[in-house]
Amino acid sequence: MKAKNSANASYTWKSILKGRDVIKRGAAWRIGSGLSVNVCGENWLPIKHNPRIITPVVIGWEGTADPALFSLVLWNLWNRRNNLRLGKPTLPLDKVLEHSQERQLESHSSPITSTNQRRTQIAPWTSPQDNRYKINFEGATFADDRSAGLRAVIRNKEGRVMAALSQKIPLPMLVIKVEVLAARRALELAVELGFDHIILEGDSEILHKALLVEGRNFTPYGHLVQDVVYFSSFLSAFKTSLVRRSGNKLAHSLARNSKSLNYMQIWMEDVPTDLLLIVQADLTSLP
């Protein structure tokens, strides 16, 4: 099937080679180990019509052998197909792999799932030391109306709320962007209100690691990370802190409550009344 034609070939041989093209169009692989088959380019499906995969190849996927990532890519392709069929907004095909990799990173950095371990790792909110201010931030996604909530709370060393912010935005394509945008808005709020000596605290391990790395960030959300770094340059002192969800309850609750908002809201030395109990619980947990 791989023989070549030549100028001196006989008429019979040339006829055989012409027939080879006909055979190729109707022939299909019988799958054994699958190592010799080009899954996306050759006939191997056991059907007469369209015996090859017709879904476009995901850019960047070639040569990748990661079962977990492969499963996420398949899920995103399936979800994309359903959204297209229903006329809903969908992920561009060239962003499928990128989005799948982000989801995989999120799953790797998620909190420990063991019930017993979670019980022993619960950590309350802690106040900043000296004359610093701590900003807790959180992002929440609302898939039903394709929106997201950004929330930030600034507190002093006594645990008193200095300012709180709640803002609703269109849902970004990547989940991690919601967290980065929340951090960016939180630090921007601190600069706008004139707070200095800041500790920026959240529960996203991906973002925390990104902020610790010096130099350019070439991830799809790298430009937003650079914005956070830019706002930190206006502060006399700045550091980041990673906390578990149990230590970020107030910002988390603010984010979830933002679904009903259609605008940005800022509270000075106050929070919504339904969150006062969380503020009080954080205060009683302080040493």
LUMKE-8775 format. One record per residue: residue in three letters; x, y negated, z negated of N, C-alpha, C in turn. Coordinates in steps of 0.001 Angstrom, whole numbers, plus 500000, padded with zeros to 6 digits. Each point is the difference from the previous one (the first is absolute). Example, Ala and Ser with C-alpha at 12.3 -4.5 7.8 and 13.67 -1.06 7.14 Angstrom:
ALA513190505690492200499110498810500000500900498800500000 SER499650498950500720500820498810499940499230498910499270 
This chain:
MET500816501210500000499184498790500000500858498727500000 LYS501285500148499749500894498829499969500972499976501176 ALA499845500918500958500903500056501151499868498752500854 LYS501103499601500652500022498803500821499951500351501482 ASN499477499083500788499958500172501449501334499540500591 SER500284500441501197501225499579500694499717499856501480 ALA500867499277500680499787499751501430500115501280500818 ASN500797500976499535500225501236500751499052501116499592 ALA499018499714499130499082501052499539499128500488501146 SER499610501258499915499153500588501037498573499480499884 TYR499220500194501050498611499578500002499220500713498889 THR500336501282499782499314500776498957500272499414498619 TRP501268499675499756500362499440498681499345498633499763 LYS499969499183501079499361498701499883498494500153499720 SER499392501002500586498573500254499780499744500424498567 ILE500917500821499450499863500435498602500090498800499061 LEU500965499095500303500161498817499154498791499074500092 LYS499378499904501182498784499208500134498869500589499152 GLY499931501329499974498969500652499195500228499840498512 ARG501269499767499632500309499828498583499235498813499403 ASP499845498910500768499280498833499506498536500337499702 VAL499419500847500818498617500425499772499904500811498715 ILE500973500893499802500016500830498782500144499119498760 LYS500887498993500095500226499129498846498743499261499588 ARG499213499584501009498784499253499674498969500862499284 GLY500011501299500266499009500872499367500548500867498894 ALA501334500059499852500610500862498991499960499344498634 ALA500001500786498958500008499481498631500917500858499144 TRP500590499372499008500870500720499075499171500954499137 ARG500583501149499751499446500891498980500865499790498760 ILE499406499411498976500776499542498850500525501167499184 GLY501304499988499804500641500951499092500447499240498771 SER501298499672499960500502499190498886499671498525500209 GLY499763499609501268499695498611500297501214499108500160 LEU501201500560499838501214499192500041500328499488501396 SER499547500721501039500334499601501376498931499139500651 VAL498921499719499282498858499308500593500033498508499673 ASN499850499186501031499810498567499803498516499788499718 VAL499650499878498729498595500006499588499188498904500672 CYS500618498854500214499257498867500549500045499910501519 GLY500801500829500664500141499837501440499736501221500848 GLU499749501149499391499840501233500765498671500679499707 ASN499599500853500912498754500748499835500206501140498999 TRP499232499969498926500096501089499015498678500266499285 LEU499058499061500111498692500225499370499227501071500777 PRO499347500951499329499307501119500666498649499611500594 ILE499986498949500828498777499571500675500326499724501465 LYS499010500136500889500240499843501427500169498539500394 HIS499183499135499429500057498588500347500779499240498927 ASN500895499143500445500855499227499087500715500899498992 PRO500849500925500474500688500928499090501186499377499271 ARG500100498688500037501074499324499263499402498894499130 ILE500750499531499040499546498929499109499942498702500796 ILE498866499310499919499824498765500756500119498757499116 THR500076500186498678500194498855499104501377499399500234 PRO500106498674500148501315499378500228500968500301498869 VAL501266500129500344501032500266499001500161498784499100 VAL500043500224498692500217498901499051501444499538500116 ILE500199498721500277501339499463500207500836500171498742 GLY501187500564500175500904500198498866499865501348499330 TRP498981500786500409499779501281499338500904501098500523 GLU500510499828501226500764501060500637501165500433499116 GLY500132501279499786501117500548499252499821499976498499 THR498898499479499491499764499951498561499439501328499512 ALA500589500556498952499552501297499488499713499879498511 ASP498939499315499657499590499795498621498534500386499896 PRO499702501167499411498605500472499959499048499018499339 ALA500436499349498911499122499058499310499698498795500887 LEU501036499469500646499799498858500892499156500401501204 PHE500236501202500514499220500499501135498514500054499654 SER499682500438498779498605500070499569499369498615499929 LEU500765499011499516499490498636499918499767499413501392 VAL500908500304500932499833499520501370498738500587500619 LEU499783501305499797498794500644500531498742499376499403 TRP500030499737498683498824499395499353499729498621500572 ASN501057499194500203499820498653500542499488500035501441 LEU500474500973500787499505500138501372498523500385500000 TRP499641500918499099498599500427499892499119498834499551 ASN500470499246499017499249498852499502499888498917501076 ARG501080499814500756499986499015501090498975500383501057 ARG499957501280500327499053500482501006498566499763499546 ASN499705500270498722498652499787499467499625498521500007 ASN500939499140499623499722498564499998499729499471501408 LEU500766500512500975499769499596501384498613500433500471 ARG499624501212499621498700500530500412498856499195499391 LEU500197499503498759498956499254499302500088498494500236 GLY500978499589500801500145498581500284500559499190498851 LYS500730500642499093500570499308498845501432499565500296 PRO500515499004499242501411499618500164500896501202499745 THR501052500114500786500841501187499884501476499640500060 LEU500813500928499586501450499826499977500549500113501420 PRO500833499043500444500620500141501322500826501276500060 LEU500034500635501152500680501282500134501479499898499660 ASP500636498872500362501429499874499724500297499710498527 LYS498938499863499170500190499765498567499661501242499171 VAL499603501093500655499572501201499276501135500575499161 LEU501168500173500601501129500579499260500422499092498856 GLU500078498699500270500396499032498976499047500042498803 HIS498700500027500286499000500042498940500095501305499226 SER500248501110500692500119501301499341501200500030499070 GLN501106499405500438501196499948499154499753499171498754 GLU499236498905500131499668499180498842499143500770499004 ARG499022500744500532499150500807499122500818501048499257 GLN500978500570500701500859501004499377500832499387498887 LEU500535498784500239500759499305498965499139499695498787 GLU498745499580500260499079499709498899499752501239499150 SER499839501154500661499727501231499251501203500427499186 HIS501219499746500541501212500369499272500223499141498777 SER499506498761500047500233499079498883498809499869499072 SER498961500839500210498812499921499153500296500561498618 PRO499220499606498995500249500470498643499911501513499876 ILE500627500558498963499977501438499744498572500478499817 THR499674501147500605498616500446499995499661500956498858 SER500979500499499308499718500918498912499275499280498863 THR498884500565499534499210499375498946500808499839498724 ASN500734501039499622500776499944498767501096498952500092 GLN500658499917501190501066499021500153499444498591499987 ARG498840499792500624499401498672500017499679499523498595 ARG499533500927499149499657499619498626501216499517499232 THR501155500617500279501198499641499255500695498773500595 GLN499599499611501261500694498910500663499178498706500018 ILE498865499962499296499192498789499972500776498893499286 ALA500129498868500665500765498882499430499146498751500032 PRO499878499295498879499206498769499963500761498843500630 TRP499284498891500192500648498799500509500961499460498951 THR501156499526500429500990499434499086500213498535500340 SER500220499193498983500169498561500206501433499686500424 PRO500206498892500709501363499603500387500778499487498799 GLN501296500072500094500854499533498917500374498535500208 ASP500434499378498913500466498606500021498907499080500544 ASN500384499102500895499042499039500543499591500346501428 ARG500044501251500326499608500442501339498478500128500107 TYR499540500040501229498594500291500295499948501273500840 LYS499020500825499721499848501244500772498786499878500912 ILE500212500332501263498909500025500972499720501451500374 ASN498824500454499690499561501325500452499152499825501255 PHE500288500785501013499260499900501259499448501370500385 GLU499011499979500846499368501253500452499272499734501309 GLY499973500987500856499217499935501228499001501141500024 ALA498835499744500542498959501030500104499449499995501420 THR499631501165500501499435500104501346498540500413499928 PHE499195499443500897498576500313500086499698500418501438 ALA500046501298500234499907500525501363498635499739500625 ASP498933499938499178498653499877500570499789498684500738 ASP500618498911499527499872498740500728501349499509500523 ARG500987500903500035501327499738500553500598498701499444 SER500044499953498677500583498848499331500928500477498894 ALA500713499068499422500903500316498893499946498876498987 GLY500367500318498752500002499000498938501400499804499457 LEU500401498744499832501290499651499406499744499375498638 ARG500696500479498981499780499487498655501322499792499280 ALA500034498957499186501196499693499220499601499385498670 VAL500763500329498963499768499447498658501343499547499438 ILE500070498762499546501210499466499375499774499895498501 ARG500902500631499208499875499946498534501330499621499369 ASN499915499390498802501217499603499301500421501075499004 LYS500997499699499170500544501013499089499026500379498893 GLU498999499143499721498976500354499009498869500819500625 GLY500036500187501308498949500757500675498826499149500442 ARG500093498690499810498921499106500409499996499836501514 VAL498808500005500585499866499817501440500214498527500345 MET500965499745500851500280498646500478499196499683501257 ALA499891500985500877499246499826501248499700501374500580 ALA498918500067500764499624501237500688499455499641501372 LEU500235500872500961499570499740501379499312501230500573 SER498978499742500796499284501063500707499731499510501418 GLN500401500807500990499842499581501398499667501206500866 LYS499059499824500920499600501053500925500553499687501384 ILE500568501029500656500595499816501329499564501143500914 PRO500151499845501320499746501131500909500968501146499708 LEU499555501220500195500809501165499687501179500124500955 PRO501245499976499485501169500218500869500025501427500533 MET500819500220501028500076501317500604500655501019499069 LEU500964499558499188500720500891499103499635499710498552 VAL499827501055499214499618499846498593501070499247499216 ILE501262500305500269501073499364499242499999498489500201 LYS499502499527501137499956498558500244499090499291499007 VAL498969500683499518499096499391499020500766499691498719 GLU500823500949499554500788499782498790501018498880500188 VAL500654499993501162501011498965500247499346498621500088 LEU498852499930500646499282498721500085499546499525498623 ALA499615500948499133499606499631498642501193499431499227 ALA501156500637500152501209499495499338500383498627500537 ARG499890499848501305500325498719500637499081498893499493 ARG498708500290499930499032498985499534500202499693498523 ALA500361501018499215500228499800498567501170499055499759 LEU501089500217500730501174499162499817499763498598500556 GLU499252499919501081499639498699500556499178499194498997 LEU499073500679499297499192499344498978500877499442498884 ALA500970500790499562500893499550498932500770498748500412 VAL500479499980501237500744498840500496499076498787500110 GLU498797500218500496499038498893500140499657499372498659 LEU499894500807498945499595499507498691501180499548499144 GLY501218500173500522501174499511499297500552500921498934 PHE499638501270500014500561500945499034501411500398500427 ASP500845500279499006501397500346500276500380501210499140 HIS501189500561500241500464501164499236498934501115500063 ILE499887500605501161498897500921500291500452501456500033 ILE499139500868499450500108501448500188498808500416500865 LEU500290500546501167498942500459500915499806501496499795 GLU498805500395499540499782501396499607498805500599500751 GLY500224501174500593498938500725500687500229501491499890 ASP499087500787500590500123501453499887500327500678501331 SER500508499215500978500407500578501284501502500273499989 GLU500361501274499999501411500374499982500690499624501310 ILE499269500098501112500578499660501299500419498537500030 LEU499111499123499562500307498579499998501107499682499011 HIS499952500624498826501023499754498980501390500327500555 LYS500131501125500677501294500391500575500404499045501122 ALA499020499568500800500302499098501111500554498670499496 LEU499484499526498870500450498716499457501387500096499357 LEU500408501213499656501314500184499396501107500121501038 VAL499630500251501246500988500178501073500353498642500596 GLU501273499703500070500453498738500577500057500105501524 GLY499870498871500658500092499978501454498637500083500663 ARG500014500082501327498778500019500786499222501289499791 ASN498678499887500058499117501158499885499333500204501361 PHE500259501155500619499525500246501359498749500868500045 THR499324500155498870498735500730499987498898499125500601 PRO498839500583500328498905499189500566499512498893499074 TYR500321500110498701499587498974499043501199499201499491 GLY501153500160500673501230499357499539499934498487499968 HIS499281499409500970499894498544500025499243499478498783 LEU499056500806499481499260499597498799500872500131498752 VAL500834501038499975500954500150498890500950498800499975 GLN500425499575501188500882498836500077499304498736499496 ASP498688499918500194499246498862499459500038499982498473 VAL499870501188499400500076500106498539501364499515499518 VAL501048500453500684501360499574499649500140498486500165 TYR499393499458501053500063498555500240499365499218498847 PHE498806500409499562499337499296498903500800500131498702 SER500673501127499815500789500179498774501188499046499947 SER500425499502501178501144499087500038499671498636499365 PHE498726499708499800499597498742499362500044500101498473 LEU500268501181499470499957500219498557501400500010499403 SER500095499523498764501290500012499305500412501415499633 ALA499023500834499679500282501396499645498861500871500546 PHE500394501145500563498990500886500602500472501437499913 LYS499073500893499647500280501430500014498707500747500289 THR500143501230500456498838500832500284499916501131498990 SER498807500495499800499777501086499040498969500957500570 LEU500243501298499808499070501042500442499258500534498794 VAL498684500081500084499184500454498879498990501012500503 ARG499576500884499127498937500933500365498657499284499992 ARG499027500612500653498676499386500107499432499650498629 SER500302500799498977499471499726498665500520498685499426 GLY501145499531500500500547498725499546499631498848500910 ASN499155500275500988499618498969500967498473499924500128 LYS499306500307498914498537500122500041499305498699500362 LEU500476498884499459499306498735500227500040499610501476 ALA501180500071500607500112499675501427499214500995500846 HIS500034501258499604499259501029500743498497499731499948 SER499501499648498830498566499731499858499597498743500770 LEU500859498995499987499737498797500787499899500338501482 ALA500904500878500462500007500373501421498713500716500382 ARG499549500896499135498778500733500305498771499085499966 ASN500036499000499135498865499085499896499930499002501147 SER501025499961500830500059498996501063499151500359501205 LYS499447501190500034499258500435501184498818499075500299 SER499386499477498961498814499156500193500351498558500358 LEU501283499635499951500401498629500297500114499767501502 ASN499687498799500409500203499604501390500981498842500104 TYR500707499730498897500908498871499973501054500260498930 MET500976499118499910501024500118498966499522499305498729 GLN500285500600498856499617499404498724501182500036499047 ILE500221498905499287501089499890499032499422499596498649 TRP500431500689498949499593499671498630501230499477499262 MET499883498887499329501095499458499208499758500321498533 GLU500943500706499400499937500433498606498705500763499712 ASP499559500767500958498747500743499841499957501129501033 VAL499055500926499802499719501082500947498484500171500055 PRO499470500727500981498561500276500002499573500650498683 THR498818499671499529499535500459498680499986501519499861 ASP499754500724501107499934501461499903501376500634499826 LEU501057499190500071501356500529499829500632499581498671 LEU499245499285499168500548499537498724500380501160499085 LEU499251501089500075500312501165499162501357500605500363 ILE500349499975501290501303500523500420501115499097499481 VAL499773498675500064500989499057499471500202500252498507 GLN498905500207499277500081500240498558500712501301499696 ALA499744501020500801500666501301499796501503499878500210 ASP500402499220501016501429499783500226500632499257498829 LEU499271499038499444500537499234498865500182500882498758 THR499042500865499759500095500872498797501079501049500153 SER500415500294501233501044501016500197501408499427499827 LEU500092498663499912501316499384499847500567500269498604 PRO501300500162499891500607500247498675499885498793499083 
